[in-house]
Amino acid sequence: MNYTVRAGDTLNSIAARFGVPVQELIRVNNIAYPYYIYVGQNLYIPVAATPAPTSDVERRLNRLENRVDALREDYTKVDDRVDRLETRINRLEGRVTQLERGVPGPLPIPTPRPRPTTTPRPR
């Protein structure tokens, strides 16, 4: 099974979530010392086949846990998009500030170009 690391995840928390020894996660993913992981990193989780839930409560709990994981993933995507939008806004505000500094006052109103005055030709 593959897992994408999210903000706040540690090797210990991921191992505990999936019931896998930390050393096994490190080994199968070739994570070198000092064993850093980063948000967005894909990890392979070696899990045995999950036995079918034995009760209705376990089945409902599994469904809720899957839904929470999906919502966390959606939240991460939205959060990343908001960060990108904030970056764009900051860049645009910087450009506006530069333009405002370059123009000391209100923009001058352009004068209309004079039109040639001609008399109509007789036909």
C-alpha positions as CSV (number, residue, x, y, z in Angstrom):
1,M,0.0,0.0,0.0
2,N,1.2,3.5,-0.8
3,Y,0.9,6.5,1.6
4,T,1.6,10.2,1.0
5,V,3.2,11.9,4.0
6,R,1.1,14.8,5.4
7,A,2.0,17.7,7.6
8,G,2.5,16.5,11.2
9,D,3.3,12.9,10.2
10,T,6.3,11.1,11.7
11,L,7.7,7.7,11.0
12,N,6.5,6.6,14.4
13,S,2.9,7.9,13.8
14,I,2.7,6.3,10.4
15,A,4.0,3.0,11.7
16,A,1.5,3.1,14.6
17,R,-1.4,4.0,12.2
18,F,-0.7,1.0,10.0
19,G,0.6,-1.4,12.7
20,V,4.0,-1.7,11.1
21,P,7.4,-1.6,12.9
22,V,9.3,1.7,12.3
23,Q,12.4,-0.2,11.2
24,E,10.4,-2.0,8.6
25,L,9.1,1.3,7.1
26,I,12.7,2.6,7.1
27,R,14.0,-0.6,5.4
28,V,11.4,-1.0,2.6
29,N,11.5,2.7,1.7
30,N,15.4,2.9,1.8
31,I,15.2,5.9,4.2
32,A,18.8,6.9,5.2
33,Y,19.9,8.2,8.5
34,P,18.8,10.7,10.0
35,Y,15.5,9.2,8.8
36,Y,13.8,12.4,7.6
37,I,10.5,12.3,5.8
38,Y,8.8,15.3,4.1
39,V,5.3,16.3,3.2
40,G,4.2,14.9,-0.1
41,Q,6.7,12.0,0.0
42,N,5.3,8.7,-1.1
43,L,6.0,5.8,1.3
44,Y,5.3,2.1,0.7
45,I,3.5,0.6,3.7
46,P,4.1,-3.2,3.9
47,V,0.7,-4.4,5.3
48,A,-0.7,-7.9,5.5
49,A,-4.1,-8.5,4.0
50,T,-6.6,-6.8,6.3
51,P,-9.0,-9.3,7.8
52,A,-12.7,-8.6,7.2
53,P,-14.3,-6.6,10.1
54,T,-16.0,-8.9,12.5
55,S,-18.7,-6.6,13.7
56,D,-20.8,-3.7,12.4
57,V,-19.0,-1.3,14.7
58,E,-15.6,-2.2,13.2
59,R,-16.9,-1.9,9.7
60,R,-18.4,1.6,10.5
61,L,-15.1,2.6,12.2
62,N,-13.1,1.6,9.2
63,R,-15.4,3.5,6.9
64,L,-15.1,6.6,9.1
65,E,-11.3,6.3,9.2
66,N,-11.2,6.1,5.4
67,R,-13.4,9.1,5.1
68,V,-11.2,11.1,7.6
69,D,-8.1,10.2,5.5
70,A,-9.9,11.4,2.3
71,L,-10.9,14.6,3.9
72,R,-7.4,15.2,5.2
73,E,-6.1,14.7,1.7
74,D,-8.7,17.2,0.3
75,Y,-7.8,19.7,3.0
76,T,-4.1,19.4,2.1
77,K,-4.9,20.1,-1.5
78,V,-7.0,23.1,-0.7
79,D,-4.4,24.4,1.7
80,D,-1.7,24.1,-1.0
81,R,-3.9,25.9,-3.4
82,V,-4.5,28.7,-0.9
83,D,-0.7,29.0,-0.4
84,R,-0.2,29.3,-4.1
85,L,-2.9,32.0,-4.4
86,E,-1.4,34.0,-1.5
87,T,2.0,33.9,-3.2
88,R,0.4,35.2,-6.4
89,I,-1.4,38.0,-4.5
90,N,1.8,39.0,-2.8
91,R,3.6,39.2,-6.1
92,L,0.8,41.3,-7.6
93,E,0.8,43.6,-4.6
94,G,4.5,44.1,-5.0
95,R,4.1,45.0,-8.7
96,V,1.4,47.4,-7.9
97,T,3.6,49.0,-5.2
98,Q,6.4,49.4,-7.7
99,L,4.1,51.0,-10.3
100,E,2.8,53.4,-7.7
101,R,6.3,54.4,-6.7
102,G,7.2,55.1,-10.4
103,V,4.2,57.5,-10.9
104,P,4.3,60.4,-8.5
105,G,0.7,61.5,-8.8
106,P,-2.4,60.7,-10.7
107,L,-1.8,59.7,-14.3
108,P,-2.0,62.7,-16.7
109,I,-5.1,62.8,-18.9
110,P,-4.0,62.5,-22.5
111,T,-4.9,65.4,-24.7
112,P,-6.8,64.5,-27.8
113,R,-4.9,64.5,-31.0
114,P,-5.8,67.6,-33.1
115,R,-7.8,66.8,-36.2
116,P,-6.9,68.5,-39.4
117,T,-9.4,71.1,-40.4
118,T,-10.2,70.9,-44.1
119,T,-12.9,72.4,-46.1
120,P,-15.1,70.0,-48.0
121,R,-14.3,69.7,-51.7
122,P,-17.0,70.6,-54.1
123,R,-18.1,67.8,-56.4
